[in-house]
Every structure is written in structure tokens, then in C-alpha cells.
């Protein structure tokens, strides 16, 4: 699927009707009608009239490497759940309620398909916590605190925090965090090393190669690999940008490699 086209999962979104809030309200009333045929027609029209809303939500997940058609279908499940659970008596726009439901459904899909396995009990607590969060957000027009969620679930706050943290998708060390057009800074470049590697240089016989570096290059490598400082910390101490630290560090390592 490409966003410069209008077709997604075989549906031409350019031909979809955009519903007004009044039309959505009227259809939501019909969905709850006792007439089964009327309810079914209203439901289908309401789903089709909000597919663009689903499309706008899945654009937030374009950088995860997932199949976007799959995410769209999962998002539609969230839309259907929103239609089934929306309270038409509340003074809340349907899209305000539906967007968190769609996002929640997509996040659950991503977590369930995550290669990092989390225990069933933790996942259950996390999903219940997210459901409570969605409900309380819709009811109070603000996100609840962890304490409020824990109180609603009748669980210790620590259990809720642990469960929610356990299902957070891990970030790759090679995830780019900055680029100035030349060198890209990755997550691993911003991670400090607290391990004492005093024997590192001797073990790989780099003394002679390091002696050929200029004083600033030696200082940067010392701060990075001996003192365990991040590139940001090195940049602040030396008085240059983090991008410059990154270039100098990589250049110094390349010089050492070329001399070995």
C-alpha cells in the first residue's frame, strides 16, 4: 500500500463518503435499533464512513516495518469495537472515542506479534489497564494517572507499572535518532558504558595505533570508552556538537582499524 494512492486492502478510499458528526450520531442510533436489517445497514455505512479515520491512525505506525494492509484491517476491528461500545448519550465526538480504540487495537496486535515474550498474566493486567485508561479518558476527557488506573483495577500501582512496561516494544540499538545529512547517530551512540574496560586497549593491541591520533581524538575515545560517557556528554565538555563527536569518534576508530 502506498499513501500517494487511494486504494487500501482493495478499497478505493476516494469513493468513500465522509460522514458529518450529525450523520454519525443518527447512524449510531440506528445501529442500536430493534430492526435487524436497519441496524446492519447502519453499521456497514458507519464503518465505510470512518475508514479514512482508520487510515489516518495507521500512518502513525508507518516506521515499524509492519504490513500496512494488515494494520488497516486490525484498525478496522478497533473501529467496530468503538461502534459497538460508544455511548451516544455522552457529549463526546465519535472520532474522539474511536481513535484511542483503534490505536489500542493496533498496539495489542503489535505486542502480540512481538518476538519478546511476556507472561500471560502480565499481558492480561496490561490490557485491562489500557482498557480502563481508554474508558476513563473518554469519561473524564483526560488521561488517568497510574494510581487511578490501579485503584480501578484494585491492584497495587507497582503491578500496573510493571505490566505496562513489560509490553513496551523494545527499541533497536541501531534505531536512528539524529541525522545531519552526512552521519547518522543511532541509539547505541547515546548509550554510556559503565563497565571498567581498562584492559580493552591492551587486549586488542591498539596502543601504537592510538598514539598516532591527535590529542582531541584521544580525548574523545578516552571519554567514550574509558569514562563511559555518552556522545552528548562528550560534546558538552569539549564544546562541539554531538554530530561532530560522532564523526570524530568514527574517524578515529577507522584510523585505528587501518593501522592494524
C-alpha positions in Angstrom: 0.0 0.0 0.0 1.2 3.5 -0.8 -0.2 6.7 0.6 0.0 8.5 -2.7 -2.7 6.1 -3.9 -6.2 5.9 -2.7 -6.6 2.1 -2.7 -6.0 0.1 0.5 -7.0 -3.5 1.1 -8.8 -3.3 -2.2 -11.0 -0.4 -1.1 -10.9 2.9 -3.1 -11.0 5.4 -0.3 -11.5 8.3 -2.7 -15.1 7.0 -3.3 -15.9 6.7 0.4 -18.5 9.1 1.8 -17.3 11.4 4.6 -19.9 11.5 7.3 -20.7 14.5 9.3 -21.0 14.3 13.1 -24.8 14.5 12.9 -24.9 11.7 10.4 -22.7 9.5 12.6 -25.0 10.1 15.6 -28.0 9.2 13.5 -26.4 6.0 12.3 -25.2 5.1 15.8 -28.8 5.3 16.9 -29.9 3.1 14.1 -27.2 0.5 14.9 -29.0 0.0 18.2 -32.3 -0.3 16.5 -34.5 -3.3 17.1 -34.9 -3.7 13.3 -32.1 -6.1 12.5 -31.9 -5.1 8.8 -31.8 -1.4 9.6 -29.1 -2.0 12.3 -27.0 -4.0 9.9 -27.2 -1.3 7.1 -26.4 1.5 9.5 -23.4 -0.4 10.9 -22.0 -1.0 7.4 -22.5 2.6 6.4 -20.9 3.8 9.7 -17.8 1.5 9.1 -17.4 2.7 5.5 -17.8 6.3 6.5 -14.9 6.0 9.0 -12.3 4.1 7.0 -10.4 7.3 6.4 -10.2 7.7 10.1 -8.6 4.3 10.4 -6.2 5.2 7.6 -5.1 8.4 9.4 -4.4 6.4 12.5 -2.2 3.7 10.9 0.0 6.5 9.5 1.4 6.8 13.0 2.8 3.2 12.7 4.5 3.5 9.2 8.0 3.3 10.6 7.6 -0.1 12.3 8.2 -2.3 9.2 4.7 -3.9 9.5 2.5 -4.7 6.6 0.2 -1.6 6.5 -2.7 -3.5 4.9 -2.6 -5.8 8.0 -2.6 -2.8 10.3 -5.5 -1.3 8.4 -7.6 -4.5 8.9 -6.6 -4.5 12.6 -7.6 -0.9 12.9 -11.0 -1.7 11.4 -11.5 -4.1 14.2 -10.8 -1.3 16.7 -13.3 0.9 14.7 -16.0 -1.8 15.0 -15.4 -2.1 18.7 -15.8 1.6 19.0 -19.1 1.5 17.2 -20.3 -1.3 19.5 -19.2 0.4 22.7 -19.8 4.1 22.1 -22.3 5.7 24.4 -24.4 8.1 22.3 -25.7 9.8 25.4 -22.3 11.2 26.2 -21.4 14.7 24.8 -18.3 13.3 23.0 -17.5 13.2 19.3 -17.4 9.7 17.9 -13.9 10.2 16.5 -12.6 11.3 19.9 -13.7 7.9 21.3 -12.8 5.8 18.2 -9.2 7.0 17.7 -7.9 5.6 21.1 -9.8 2.3 20.5 -8.2 1.9 17.0 -4.7 2.8 18.4 -5.2 0.3 21.3 -6.2 -2.5 18.9 -3.2 -1.9 16.7 -0.9 -1.8 19.7 -2.3 -5.0 21.0 -1.6 -6.6 17.6 1.9 -5.3 17.6 2.6 -6.6 21.1 1.1 -10.0 20.5 3.3 -10.4 17.4 6.4 -9.1 19.3 9.4 -11.5 19.3 9.9 -10.7 23.0 7.6 -12.9 25.0 5.8 -11.6 28.0 3.9 -13.8 30.5 0.2 -14.1 30.0 -0.6 -12.7 33.5 1.4 -9.5 32.8 -0.2 -9.1 29.4 -3.7 -9.5 30.9 -3.0 -6.8 33.5 -1.6 -4.5 30.9 -4.6 -5.0 28.5 -7.0 -4.4 31.4 -5.1 -1.3 32.4 -5.3 0.0 28.8 -9.0 -0.7 28.6 -9.5 1.2 31.9 -7.4 4.0 30.6 -9.5 4.3 27.4 -12.7 4.2 29.4 -11.6 6.8 31.9 -10.2 9.1 29.2 -13.5 9.0 27.4 -15.5 9.6 30.5 -13.3 12.4 32.0 -11.7 14.0 28.9 -8.3 13.5 30.3 -5.8 10.6 30.8 -6.0 9.0 34.2 -2.9 8.6 36.4 -1.3 5.2 37.1 -2.7 5.5 40.7 -6.3 5.9 39.4 -5.9 3.0 37.0 -4.5 0.8 39.7 -7.4 1.8 42.1 -9.9 1.0 39.4 -8.3 -2.5 38.9 -7.9 -3.0 42.6 -4.2 -3.8 42.1 -1.0 -2.4 43.5 0.4 0.5 41.5 3.7 -1.3 41.1 2.0 -4.3 39.4 0.3 -2.0 36.9 3.6 -0.1 36.1 5.5 -3.5 35.7 2.8 -4.9 33.4 2.7 -1.7 31.2 6.5 -1.6 31.0 6.7 -5.3 30.1 4.7 -4.9 26.9 6.5 -1.8 25.6 8.1 -2.6 22.3 11.9 -2.7 22.6 14.0 -0.2 20.6 16.8 -1.4 18.4 20.3 -0.1 19.2 20.5 0.8 15.5 17.4 3.0 15.6 18.4 6.4 14.1 17.8 9.3 16.4 19.5 12.1 14.5 21.0 12.8 11.1 22.5 16.0 9.7 22.6 14.6 6.1 26.0 13.1 6.4 26.4 11.0 9.6 23.5 9.3 11.4 23.5 9.0 15.1 22.0 5.8 16.4 20.6 4.8 19.9 23.8 2.9 20.6 25.9 6.1 20.1 24.0 7.7 23.0 24.4 4.8 25.4 27.1 5.2 28.0 29.3 2.3 29.2 29.6 1.9 33.0 31.9 -1.2 32.7 35.5 -0.8 33.5 37.3 -1.7 30.3 40.8 -0.7 31.5 42.4 -3.7 29.7 40.5 -3.2 26.5 43.2 -1.4 24.5 46.0 -3.8 25.7 43.9 -6.8 24.9 43.4 -5.9 21.3 46.9 -4.4 20.9 45.9 -0.9 20.0 48.4 1.2 21.9 50.6 2.0 19.0 47.7 2.9 16.7 46.2 5.2 19.4 49.5 7.0 19.9 49.2 8.2 16.3 45.8 10.0 16.9 45.7 13.7 17.7 45.0 14.9 21.2 41.3 15.7 20.6 40.7 12.3 19.1 42.5 10.6 22.0 40.4 12.6 24.5 37.1 11.7 22.8 38.0 7.9 22.7 39.1 8.1 26.4 35.9 9.8 27.5 33.7 7.5 25.4 35.3 4.1 26.2 37.2 4.6 29.4 34.9 7.0 31.3 31.7 5.6 29.8 30.3 9.0 28.7 27.7 9.4 26.0 28.3 11.5 22.9 26.1 14.2 24.3 28.2 14.4 27.4 31.4 14.5 25.5 30.1 17.2 23.2 29.1 19.4 26.1 32.5 19.0 27.8 34.6 19.6 24.7 32.3 22.4 23.3 31.3 20.9 20.0 28.2 19.4 18.6 27.1 15.7 19.1 27.3 15.2 15.3 31.0 16.4 15.3 31.7 14.0 18.2 30.2 11.2 16.2 32.3 12.0 13.1 35.5 12.3 15.1 34.8 9.1 17.0 34.1 7.1 13.9 37.1 8.7 12.1 39.4 7.8 14.9 38.2 4.2 15.0 38.7 4.0 11.2 42.3 5.3 11.6 43.0 2.6 14.2 41.5 -0.2 12.1 43.5 0.9 9.1 46.8 0.7 11.1 46.1 -2.8 12.5 
